[in-house]
Amino acid sequence: MTDKTSHDKPWGGRFTESTDAFVEAFTASVSFDQRLYRYDIEGSRAHARMLAHVGVLGNDERDAILDGLDRIERQIEAGEFEWSVSLEDVHMNIEARLTALIGEAGKKLHTGRSRNDQVATDLRLYLRDQIDAVCAELRRLQTGLLDLAEREADTIMPGFTHLQVAMPVTFGHHMLAWFENLQRDRDRFTDSRARVNVMPLGAAALAGTSFPIDRHYTAKLLGFDAPAENSLDAVSDRDFVIEFCANAALTLTHLSRFSEELILWASAQFDFIDLPDRFCTGSSIMPQKKNPDVPELVRGKTGRVTGHLMSLLMLMKGQPLAYNKDNQEDKEPLFDSVDTLLGCLRAFADMIPAVQVKADNMRRAAASGYSTATDLADYLVRKGVPFRDAHEIVGSAVRIGIDSGRDLTEMELSELQALSPAIGEDVFEVLTLEGSVSARKHFGGTAPQQVRAAIARARERLA
């Protein structure tokens, strides 16, 4: 015999039997959507005020509803609210409690709206706040990067392509590259906020309502820029959820790449930086170990959020317009993406200012690997040698250095002059690490003076 529940449903008028107990639990969302309670109550307050404003509710009914909602909010925040799976979701739990508290007036709150436009409104109110929180953490991380870049504006390190030593750069310049990544991330979130800040409430189930509602009045109460133009689109749209998760996945992709560098740099093989002990852990068997767990976890969590993005895209791809029960599945990926992103940003924003740079080790690494070879080629070009010829000459010089185990700066002037008579005694000035980075003093270059100028501009952008 199939197990049945006997709970009355607010929509149960046309049904002749109770919901199957398993189906009731399977279809309920209250276990995770209860985190929207504050936004659900905020939307209900505005809806009640609007209904009274247009004469659908009396002022006494409005006041009773507002008082009841205040009491419910206090109960939830005090941990005294009993959530019921039989009431399916956050909306029905709050409405049922409101009716129990204030009686008949509580049943009138749902006039002119549906759970379809209600949940879409709750999600937009929630996501608006989360975007603001993400942007604040991004800004905090960017500030930490600028402080670190300023502290290490003169510190020379090897720049890499293909993870091979390429040219010397300053550590400050390298940190500013990550600042730019995060600036684009912050711009994307800020831009997306405008698309989030559109109000679905009043679209009702899909076609609007026959009651004389004032959606612009409600939108103003809730701080939305405007009500959604089309009722069908208002309840169907989850682009804003997908866009947030896309932005989150891209931001975490940046943090994952940054994590990979921190992990490499903290290894004994590179030994460029020291991560604070409070952001690392040890080994249960190897007492010497100091594991960079925070950047490793951030790198790992990136795949989790990217997976949520794919899940949401697949969730929406086959749905016809208007609300479908599938959309209940949008919340858990979104909530976890928000939590994961904010956690990773907080960890990085706390960690980056405390990174200790091992400047001597970086310098030694930059001095190896023939990192100033391009400077020698540029020197020859300035002496009138065509670049392709200069490239071949320097390649030959590097070959000699590899065979003899010497850097370009350790070669005799006569050896270099044997490769090209254009080489003079001033060649060693351009082969120094300081000379190499200082020569790149154009806008966006790695020269310390340009790094400091870029930091000043960046601080203005953050202001």
Backbone torsions as a table, in degrees:
resi	resn	phi	psi	omega
1	MET	NA	132.3	-178.4
2	THR	-71.4	132.6	178.5
3	ASP	-72.7	130.8	-179.8
4	LYS	-120.8	151.1	171.5
5	THR	-100.0	158.4	-177.7
6	SER	-115.4	12.0	-178.9
7	HIS	-67.9	138.3	173.6
8	ASP	-75.9	138.4	178.2
9	LYS	-106.5	147.5	177.4
10	PRO	-66.9	-16.4	178.6
11	TRP	-107.6	14.3	-166.2
12	GLY	-82.7	5.4	-174.0
13	GLY	-59.4	-36.7	-175.4
14	ARG	-92.5	-0.3	-176.8
15	PHE	-96.4	146.8	-177.4
16	THR	-107.2	-7.2	176.6
17	GLU	-142.4	159.4	-178.5
18	SER	-73.8	159.5	177.8
19	THR	-68.1	138.5	174.5
20	ASP	-57.2	138.2	-175.1
21	ALA	-60.0	-41.6	178.1
22	PHE	-66.1	-44.1	179.7
23	VAL	-61.3	-39.0	179.2
24	GLU	-58.9	-45.8	179.2
25	ALA	-70.8	-37.5	-177.2
26	PHE	-65.5	-37.3	-175.2
27	THR	-92.5	-9.9	-177.9
28	ALA	-72.9	147.7	178.7
29	SER	-123.3	1.9	-171.9
30	VAL	-64.5	-23.5	-179.5
31	SER	-63.2	-27.5	179.9
32	PHE	-118.1	-27.9	-177.8
33	ASP	-83.5	-1.4	176.6
34	GLN	-64.8	-18.2	176.9
35	ARG	-66.5	-12.5	177.7
36	LEU	-86.8	5.7	-170.2
37	TYR	-55.6	-41.2	-176.9
38	ARG	-63.4	-38.3	-178.7
39	TYR	-76.6	-34.0	176.6
40	ASP	-64.0	-42.3	178.6
41	ILE	-68.5	-40.1	178.4
42	GLU	-60.8	-43.8	178.2
43	GLY	-65.9	-37.6	179.3
44	SER	-68.0	-37.3	176.4
45	ARG	-59.6	-48.1	-178.5
46	ALA	-64.4	-39.8	-179.8
47	HIS	-64.5	-41.6	178.8
48	ALA	-64.1	-42.0	179.2
49	ARG	-63.7	-39.6	179.5
50	MET	-66.2	-42.4	179.9
51	LEU	-62.0	-37.2	176.0
52	ALA	-71.4	-36.6	-179.9
53	HIS	-60.4	-36.1	-178.8
54	VAL	-96.6	2.0	175.0
55	GLY	89.0	7.6	178.3
56	VAL	-76.4	-34.5	174.8
57	LEU	-112.4	148.2	171.0
58	GLY	-78.6	158.8	-179.2
59	ASN	-62.0	-34.1	178.9
60	ASP	-68.5	-38.1	176.6
61	GLU	-65.8	-43.4	177.1
62	ARG	-56.9	-48.0	-176.5
63	ASP	-64.5	-37.5	177.9
64	ALA	-64.4	-41.1	178.5
65	ILE	-63.9	-45.6	-178.8
66	LEU	-64.1	-41.3	178.1
67	ASP	-64.6	-42.1	178.6
68	GLY	-63.5	-41.9	178.3
69	LEU	-63.7	-38.8	176.3
70	ASP	-60.8	-43.0	-178.9
71	ARG	-66.0	-40.2	178.7
72	ILE	-63.8	-43.5	179.5
73	GLU	-60.3	-42.1	179.0
74	ARG	-65.4	-38.3	178.7
75	GLN	-64.4	-43.4	-179.9
76	ILE	-62.9	-46.4	-177.1
77	GLU	-68.6	-24.3	177.0
78	ALA	-87.2	-1.7	-179.1
79	GLY	75.1	20.6	-176.3
80	GLU	-103.0	3.1	-177.6
81	PHE	-91.5	131.2	179.9
82	GLU	-97.2	112.3	179.7
83	TRP	-83.2	137.2	-176.7
84	SER	-118.0	124.5	176.3
85	VAL	-63.5	-32.2	-177.8
86	SER	-65.2	-20.8	177.4
87	LEU	-93.4	8.0	165.8
88	GLU	73.7	-57.3	-169.6
89	ASP	-144.3	177.8	-178.5
90	VAL	-61.8	-35.6	-175.8
91	HIS	-65.8	-50.6	-176.5
92	MET	-71.3	-31.5	176.1
93	ASN	-62.8	-44.5	-179.5
94	ILE	-69.9	-41.7	-179.6
95	GLU	-63.9	-42.1	179.8
96	ALA	-64.1	-40.7	178.7
97	ARG	-67.0	-37.9	178.5
98	LEU	-61.5	-44.6	179.5
99	THR	-64.5	-38.0	177.9
100	ALA	-64.7	-32.5	-178.1
101	LEU	-79.6	-42.2	-169.5
102	ILE	-119.1	-3.2	175.8
103	GLY	82.0	-143.1	-169.4
104	GLU	-55.6	-36.4	-178.8
105	ALA	-60.5	-31.4	179.3
106	GLY	-62.9	-30.7	179.7
107	LYS	-73.2	-16.1	-177.1
108	LYS	-88.0	-12.5	-175.8
109	LEU	-61.0	-33.0	-173.9
110	HIS	-81.2	2.7	178.1
111	THR	-59.4	128.8	174.0
112	GLY	79.5	11.6	175.9
113	ARG	-144.4	170.3	178.9
114	SER	-134.1	162.8	172.7
115	ARG	-63.2	-21.5	-179.5
116	ASN	-65.3	-49.0	178.2
117	ASP	-79.7	-23.9	179.6
118	GLN	-66.7	-48.0	-177.8
119	VAL	-68.6	-36.3	178.1
120	ALA	-64.2	-37.2	177.2
121	THR	-68.2	-44.8	178.5
122	ASP	-57.1	-45.2	-178.3
123	LEU	-63.1	-39.9	-179.8
124	ARG	-68.8	-40.3	176.6
125	LEU	-62.9	-43.8	178.3
126	TYR	-61.2	-49.3	-174.1
127	LEU	-69.2	-31.5	176.0
128	ARG	-58.1	-46.0	178.4
129	ASP	-66.2	-39.2	-178.6
130	GLN	-68.2	-35.9	176.4
131	ILE	-63.1	-41.9	177.5
132	ASP	-61.6	-39.7	179.3
133	ALA	-67.6	-41.1	178.2
134	VAL	-62.5	-45.2	-179.6
135	CYS	-63.3	-35.9	177.8
136	ALA	-66.0	-40.8	178.8
137	GLU	-70.3	-38.5	175.8
138	LEU	-60.2	-43.8	179.9
139	ARG	-63.3	-39.5	179.3
140	ARG	-64.9	-41.6	176.8
141	LEU	-64.7	-42.8	178.7
142	GLN	-61.2	-40.6	178.2
143	THR	-61.4	-42.6	177.0
144	GLY	-61.7	-39.3	177.6
145	LEU	-64.0	-40.6	179.2
146	LEU	-66.0	-39.9	178.0
147	ASP	-63.0	-43.1	178.6
148	LEU	-66.5	-41.8	178.8
149	ALA	-61.9	-40.9	179.5
150	GLU	-66.4	-39.3	179.7
151	ARG	-65.2	-30.9	-174.8
152	GLU	-118.2	33.0	-177.0
153	ALA	-63.4	-30.0	-178.1
154	ASP	-97.6	-7.1	-175.9
155	THR	-71.3	125.7	-177.1
156	ILE	-96.8	135.0	177.2
157	MET	-138.6	163.7	175.3
158	PRO	-75.2	135.6	168.8
159	GLY	-91.2	145.7	-173.6
160	PHE	-120.1	144.6	157.9
161	THR	-129.6	143.0	-175.0
162	HIS	57.4	22.9	-175.3
163	LEU	59.7	24.0	173.4
164	GLN	-111.9	145.7	179.6
165	VAL	-57.9	128.0	-176.4
166	ALA	-115.4	-67.5	-179.1
167	MET	-146.7	154.1	176.0
168	PRO	-72.1	141.9	174.7
169	VAL	-135.3	170.0	173.8
170	THR	-94.6	146.8	179.8
171	PHE	-61.4	-37.1	177.2
172	GLY	-59.3	-40.7	178.4
173	HIS	-63.2	-40.4	179.6
174	HIS	-63.6	-42.3	178.7
175	MET	-64.9	-33.9	178.6
176	LEU	-67.6	-26.9	175.4
177	ALA	-63.2	-41.1	177.4
178	TRP	-69.6	-33.2	174.7
179	PHE	-57.3	-43.9	-178.5
180	GLU	-65.7	-39.3	175.2
181	ASN	-56.3	-48.2	-177.0
182	LEU	-71.0	-29.1	176.5
183	GLN	-65.0	-41.6	176.2
184	ARG	-63.6	-39.1	177.0
185	ASP	-60.0	-47.1	-178.4
186	ARG	-64.6	-39.0	177.4
187	ASP	-62.0	-40.2	-179.6
188	ARG	-64.7	-44.5	179.0
189	PHE	-64.0	-42.0	179.5
190	THR	-62.4	-42.6	179.4
191	ASP	-64.7	-41.2	-178.1
192	SER	-69.0	-25.6	-179.1
193	ARG	-58.7	-35.5	179.3
194	ALA	-63.5	-34.5	178.7
195	ARG	-78.1	-26.2	174.4
196	VAL	-70.4	-34.7	-168.8
197	ASN	-84.0	49.2	176.6
198	VAL	-123.9	134.1	-169.6
199	MET	-94.2	121.5	175.3
200	PRO	-81.1	-21.4	-171.3
201	LEU	-56.5	135.6	-175.3
202	GLY	103.1	-15.4	174.0
203	ALA	-71.0	-18.1	-178.4
204	ALA	56.6	-139.2	-175.2
205	ALA	-68.9	-43.8	178.7
206	LEU	-167.9	-24.3	-169.9
207	ALA	-115.4	5.5	-173.7
208	GLY	90.1	-163.5	-176.3
209	THR	-138.2	156.5	178.4
210	SER	-83.8	-7.1	178.5
211	PHE	-78.4	152.0	-174.4
212	PRO	-80.6	60.4	-175.9
213	ILE	-73.7	159.3	177.7
214	ASP	-120.7	92.4	-174.6
215	ARG	-68.8	-31.8	178.6
216	HIS	-67.2	-35.4	177.5
217	TYR	-63.9	-45.6	179.0
218	THR	-64.0	-42.7	-180.0
219	ALA	-59.5	-40.8	178.7
220	LYS	-65.1	-41.3	178.5
221	LEU	-60.5	-36.6	-175.9
222	LEU	-93.0	0.0	177.8
223	GLY	76.6	18.8	174.7
224	PHE	-80.0	151.4	178.1
225	ASP	-68.3	-34.2	-177.7
226	ALA	-169.2	159.9	170.3
227	PRO	-76.9	152.9	177.6
228	ALA	-61.0	141.4	-174.8
229	GLU	-71.2	-34.9	-170.8
230	ASN	-126.3	126.1	-174.1
231	SER	-65.5	-38.2	177.8
232	LEU	-62.5	-46.6	179.8
233	ASP	-65.4	-36.6	-175.6
234	ALA	-59.1	-41.1	-178.0
235	VAL	-89.3	-16.6	-178.3
236	SER	-88.7	-29.9	-168.0
237	ASP	-70.8	127.2	167.8
238	ARG	-129.3	19.9	177.3
239	ASP	-55.7	-39.0	-175.5
240	PHE	-65.8	-31.6	176.1
241	VAL	-70.5	-45.7	179.4
242	ILE	-62.7	-42.2	-179.0
243	GLU	-63.5	-41.2	177.1
244	PHE	-60.2	-46.4	-177.7
245	CYS	-67.6	-32.0	174.6
246	ALA	-65.2	-44.4	177.6
247	ASN	-64.0	-39.4	179.0
248	ALA	-64.8	-42.8	180.0
249	ALA	-63.5	-39.1	179.7
250	LEU	-70.1	-41.3	177.2
251	THR	-60.7	-44.5	179.8
252	LEU	-70.4	-27.9	172.5
253	THR	-61.4	-41.4	176.4
254	HIS	-64.0	-45.4	179.6
255	LEU	-65.4	-31.9	178.3
256	SER	-66.9	-42.1	177.4
257	ARG	-65.0	-41.5	176.8
258	PHE	-62.2	-42.2	178.0
259	SER	-58.8	-42.7	-179.8
260	GLU	-59.2	-40.5	178.0
261	GLU	-66.3	-43.8	179.9
262	LEU	-61.3	-40.5	179.4
263	ILE	-63.0	-45.6	177.9
264	LEU	-63.6	-47.9	-175.6
265	TRP	-64.7	-29.0	-179.8
266	ALA	-83.4	-8.2	-178.8
267	SER	-73.8	159.0	179.3
268	ALA	-63.3	-28.3	-178.2
269	GLN	-69.9	-36.3	176.3
270	PHE	-93.4	-55.8	178.8
271	ASP	57.0	44.7	179.9
272	PHE	-90.0	-30.5	-174.9
273	ILE	-138.3	164.9	170.5
274	ASP	-125.0	123.5	176.4
275	LEU	-85.4	141.9	179.7
276	PRO	-57.4	142.8	-178.7
277	ASP	-55.9	-34.0	-175.1
278	ARG	-70.1	-8.4	176.6
279	PHE	-109.7	13.8	-178.1
280	CYS	-131.3	168.1	174.8
281	THR	-133.6	169.9	178.8
282	GLY	-105.9	-174.8	179.7
283	SER	-105.4	145.2	178.6
284	SER	-75.1	-14.3	-177.0
285	ILE	-123.7	-28.6	-176.7
286	MET	-109.2	102.7	-171.6
287	PRO	-66.1	-16.5	-177.4
288	GLN	-83.9	-11.3	-169.6
289	LYS	-75.1	142.3	169.2
290	LYS	-133.7	102.0	-171.0
291	ASN	-93.7	132.0	-179.5
292	PRO	-79.4	66.3	-170.8
293	ASP	-63.5	-37.4	-176.9
294	VAL	-62.5	-54.4	177.9
295	PRO	-63.9	-31.6	177.5
296	GLU	-65.4	-41.7	178.7
297	LEU	-66.5	-39.5	177.1
298	VAL	-61.2	-42.6	177.9
299	ARG	-60.5	-40.6	180.0
300	GLY	-71.5	-39.6	-177.5
301	LYS	-68.6	-18.2	177.8
302	THR	-59.3	-42.0	179.1
303	GLY	-63.7	-33.2	179.4
304	ARG	-62.4	-46.3	-177.7
305	VAL	-73.5	-36.3	174.9
306	THR	-61.3	-37.6	175.7
307	GLY	-63.1	-39.2	177.1
308	HIS	-61.9	-40.2	178.2
309	LEU	-60.6	-46.5	178.7
310	MET	-61.9	-39.6	178.7
311	SER	-60.1	-43.8	-179.2
312	LEU	-67.7	-39.1	177.2
313	LEU	-62.5	-42.8	178.6
314	MET	-68.7	-33.5	178.1
315	LEU	-58.2	-40.7	-172.3
316	MET	-90.6	-18.3	-165.9
317	LYS	-65.4	-26.8	-175.2
318	GLY	-108.7	8.7	-174.0
319	GLN	-87.6	132.0	169.1
320	PRO	-73.3	169.7	-176.9
321	LEU	-65.9	159.8	-174.3
322	ALA	80.3	176.6	-172.8
323	TYR	-71.8	139.8	172.8
324	ASN	-130.3	151.8	-176.9
325	LYS	-61.0	-23.6	175.7
326	ASP	-48.5	-36.1	-172.5
327	ASN	-65.9	-12.7	172.5
328	GLN	-60.6	-25.8	-177.8
329	GLU	-80.0	3.5	179.7
330	ASP	-80.8	-21.3	-167.6
331	LYS	-79.0	-45.7	-177.2
332	GLU	-62.7	-44.0	174.5
333	PRO	-61.9	-39.6	179.3
334	LEU	-65.5	-49.7	-177.4
335	PHE	-60.4	-42.7	-179.6
336	ASP	-69.0	-34.7	176.6
337	SER	-64.2	-42.9	177.8
338	VAL	-61.0	-50.6	-177.3
339	ASP	-62.1	-43.4	-177.8
340	THR	-66.4	-45.9	-179.7
341	LEU	-62.1	-48.4	-179.3
342	LEU	-62.8	-38.7	178.0
343	GLY	-64.2	-43.6	180.0
344	CYS	-66.2	-41.9	178.7
345	LEU	-64.4	-42.0	178.9
346	ARG	-62.1	-44.7	-179.8
347	ALA	-59.3	-45.3	-179.6
348	PHE	-67.8	-42.8	-178.7
349	ALA	-63.8	-31.8	176.7
350	ASP	-77.0	-35.0	-171.6
351	MET	-82.0	-43.3	-170.4
352	ILE	-57.9	-45.0	-179.2
353	PRO	-62.3	-20.0	-177.0
354	ALA	-96.5	2.6	178.0
355	VAL	-65.8	131.4	177.4
356	GLN	-101.7	125.0	-176.7
357	VAL	-93.8	132.3	177.6
358	LYS	-97.8	84.5	-170.3
359	ALA	-62.4	-38.7	-178.0
360	ASP	-64.0	-41.3	179.4
361	ASN	-66.4	-39.3	177.6
362	MET	-62.9	-42.1	-178.1
363	ARG	-64.4	-43.4	179.4
364	ARG	-61.5	-39.6	179.5
365	ALA	-66.9	-37.4	178.9
366	ALA	-68.8	-28.0	-179.0
367	ALA	-77.6	-14.0	177.5
368	SER	-102.2	167.9	176.4
369	GLY	79.4	14.0	174.8
370	TYR	55.7	45.2	-174.2
371	SER	-70.2	-15.4	179.0
372	THR	-100.4	14.9	-179.6
373	ALA	-59.8	-39.6	179.2
374	THR	-64.4	-34.1	177.4
375	ASP	-64.2	-37.4	176.6
376	LEU	-64.9	-40.9	177.8
377	ALA	-63.1	-43.6	178.3
378	ASP	-62.6	-37.8	177.8
379	TYR	-58.9	-46.1	-179.2
380	LEU	-65.1	-38.2	178.1
381	VAL	-62.0	-41.8	178.0
382	ARG	-65.2	-21.3	176.5
383	LYS	-87.9	2.8	176.6
384	GLY	101.7	2.5	-180.0
385	VAL	-83.1	129.9	175.9
386	PRO	-56.5	145.6	-171.7
387	PHE	-59.6	-42.6	-178.1
388	ARG	-63.3	-36.3	175.9
389	ASP	-69.0	-41.3	178.6
390	ALA	-60.9	-40.2	179.2
391	HIS	-59.4	-44.3	-178.7
392	GLU	-67.6	-39.5	179.5
393	ILE	-61.7	-47.4	-178.7
394	VAL	-66.3	-37.9	176.1
395	GLY	-58.4	-39.7	177.7
396	SER	-66.2	-39.2	178.3
397	ALA	-63.6	-41.3	177.9
398	VAL	-64.1	-39.2	179.1
399	ARG	-60.4	-42.3	177.4
400	ILE	-63.0	-42.5	-179.7
401	GLY	-62.9	-41.0	179.4
402	ILE	-64.1	-43.6	-178.3
403	ASP	-65.8	-32.5	-176.1
404	SER	-102.6	-1.6	178.2
405	GLY	70.2	34.7	-179.1
406	ARG	-126.7	150.8	172.9
407	ASP	-82.3	166.7	180.0
408	LEU	-59.4	-35.9	-178.5
409	THR	-70.4	-15.0	-178.7
410	GLU	-94.8	-1.0	-179.2
411	MET	-82.6	155.3	175.6
412	GLU	-75.3	147.5	178.2
413	LEU	-58.2	-38.1	-178.4
414	SER	-63.4	-34.7	178.4
415	GLU	-64.1	-43.2	-179.7
416	LEU	-69.3	-40.4	-180.0
417	GLN	-66.4	-26.2	176.7
418	ALA	-66.1	-24.2	178.3
419	LEU	-84.5	-29.0	178.4
420	SER	-160.0	125.8	178.0
421	PRO	-68.8	-11.4	179.1
422	ALA	-71.9	-15.4	-178.0
423	ILE	-78.7	126.7	179.9
424	GLY	-115.7	-175.0	-177.7
425	GLU	-65.9	-19.5	-179.3
426	ASP	-79.6	0.3	-174.7
427	VAL	-62.2	-34.9	-174.6
428	PHE	-70.6	-17.3	176.3
429	GLU	-66.8	-34.7	-178.7
430	VAL	-85.4	-12.3	-178.7
431	LEU	-89.5	-4.5	176.2
432	THR	-75.4	153.4	178.5
433	LEU	-63.6	-42.8	179.5
434	GLU	-63.1	-41.1	178.8
435	GLY	-63.7	-37.7	-179.0
436	SER	-64.4	-51.0	-176.9
437	VAL	-71.7	-36.0	-178.3
438	SER	-67.6	-27.6	-179.4
439	ALA	-68.6	-21.6	-177.6
440	ARG	-94.6	67.0	-171.4
441	LYS	-103.5	17.0	176.2
442	HIS	-80.4	169.7	177.1
443	PHE	-56.4	126.3	-179.7
444	GLY	85.4	1.4	-179.0
445	GLY	-84.1	176.4	-172.9
446	THR	-92.1	-3.0	-179.8
447	ALA	-58.8	139.8	-178.5
448	PRO	-52.3	-38.3	-179.4
449	GLN	-66.3	-35.0	177.0
450	GLN	-73.3	-34.2	176.8
451	VAL	-61.8	-44.9	-179.4
452	ARG	-66.7	-37.3	177.3
453	ALA	-66.3	-39.8	179.0
454	ALA	-66.4	-36.7	177.3
455	ILE	-63.1	-42.7	178.9
456	ALA	-61.8	-42.8	178.1
457	ARG	-65.4	-39.7	-178.9
458	ALA	-64.5	-39.7	179.1
459	ARG	-64.1	-34.6	176.5
460	GLU	-66.5	-37.3	178.2
461	ARG	-66.6	-30.9	179.7
462	LEU	-80.8	-21.1	-174.3
463	ALA	-63.6	NA	NA
